[in-house]
Amino acid sequence: GAMRSRVLAWVVVTVLWLRRLRRRDGGHSGKRNKHDLCSSLRFRGGMSSFSAEALRKNKSFELTGTIPRLLIKHVLDEADSLAGEELVVKGWVRSRRTQERGNLCFFVVNDGSTMHNLQVVCERNRTDGFESLSAGGAAGTGASVGFLGRLVASSGSGQEYELQAKRGCLIGPVSLASAAGTNASRVYPLAKKHHSLEVMRTLAHLRPRSNLGGAVARVRNELTKGVHDFLQDLGYKYVHTPVLTKSDCEGAGEAFAVDHKDLLNSESMPTIQNLSLSGESRKSPQYFFGHPTYLTVSGQLNLEAFCCSLGNCYAFGPTFRAEKSHTGRHLAEFWMLEPELAFADMNAAIDVASSMIKNLTARVISRCSLELEFFKKFIDADIHDRLNRIAMEPFTRITYTVKSFAYTLLLINRLS
């Protein structure tokens, strides 16, 4: 009786487990139809990267709709190994063109992972979902799309490999300028051409879609990771300092006030310099916290307290300055790196700063070569030479007295 009960319990658990797996897979087995695949392309994020060797070994990823999405950067970097494999890519259309009386459609797709694009070839008789991708302009520039296909050597010029799509899905269409009743503000505004910085400033939400915006974002991402890697490897502790504070750390008195709406509606905003530090003004109910509060200008005060307990530490976060300056050299908001060193002198601080600058420069040269080539071509022709000098040449150290004397001589020469 006991043995029969245990066997029955085991059978029940197994059946429940199989039902759970079936529900997780959507109740499908074997090959899925094009609607199932479209749902997979839409909603299954999958893994952002997947090695060619793992893709080749894992047979469950072949044609069941669970092939993980590959970043275009990884597809192009490992193209020689991935050639001939079934892949899923997703991204945004940079351009689309048709040939052979509309029976052949070429998509240039980018997913933001690299400067390079991937060409996807769709054929009417070979690509499921061809009609929705080729008809009209809903799948034109700016649309988000997903493709399952085979990576093959390209017979055309401009790319070494291309994806021959077996199935395609229009994930997010774009509005058509010619469509009746289309709101002009909803039409995708970026065409396949150069857009000036002035134009891109009016399209803040689409800046990362531009070549320059995407390149800057990727370089900044690499520098941010490099800052953490460098300091963490040296044993520094990362400290999150407050953004809202009542302290003016550096004594400049030019901080953004963050207070109750009654205060915001008043004729003039108080500054740290003209507010009394004692009395009712610091406990007034008109303030959200009962006293004036500001956006941080520095996390130094908090860091010094942590440094005297944890040792070497650093803060890396948003900083705000309200200097009355609207020139191109003033930033009202920026991210500031602030290391604090325990038991160290000025030479130790200089060693850390110079080593980090060299390390980060070399990291960008090594890992952001495509972005640097773009900057060299369109922004700064001397960027490679300058970065190489920073990475290779030693920093010269001078005393403050020498610096002041050199500045005085320079000033005299300019005035004479």
Secondary structure, DSSP 8 states (H G I E B T S, - for coil): -HHHHHHHHHHHHHHHHHHHHHHHTTT--SS--HHHHHHHHHH----S---HHHHHH-GGGSSSS---B--HHHHHHTHHHHTT-EEEEEEEEEEEEEETTTTEEEEEEE-SSSSS-EEEEEETTT-BTHHHHHSTTTTSTT-EEEEEEEEEE-SSSS-SEEEEEEEEEEEE--B-TTSTT--GGGB----SS---HHHHHT-GGGGGGSHHHHHHHHHHHHHHHHHHHHHHHTT-EE----SEES--TTS-----B---HHHHTSSS---TTTS-SSSGGGS-TTSTTSS--EE-S--HHHHHHHHHHHSSEEEEEEEE---S--STT--SEEEEEEEE-SS--HHHHHHHHHHHHHHHHHHHHHH-HHHHHHHHHHT-TTHHHHHHHHHHS------HHHHHHHHHHHHHHHH-
